Amino acid sequence: MEKQPWTYEQILDLFAETDKKFEASNKELNRKFEASNKAMDKKFDELRKFIKNVSRQVGEITDTLGRFAEEQISPRVLEFFQERGIDLREVYQRVVVKDEHQQF
């Protein structure tokens, strides 16, 4: 038995069926993509919060270490410089100075 050639209508039906399959597949991909984006956004938000918290904690540690070092050094700073012939008479800690342009 010999196969009959495809008719124009059959070919159009095949294209229509293929279009429907592509459309359904595309919708599913878009849905998955959106879900994935939402999950990634949530993870990035969590990561940003984590980094901010770690940065704050590191800042607190370095500030604490800096204050500790100042407390260890400051009692002898005047004596240290004066023993070396440097006429230092005053020591200021944690001083902030701004010029006319509000720059440090």
HELIX and SHEET records of a PDB file:
HELIX    1   1 TYR A    8  ILE A   73  1                                  66    
HELIX    2   2 SER A   74  ARG A   76  5                                   3    
HELIX    3   3 VAL A   77  GLU A   83  1                                   7    
END                                                                             
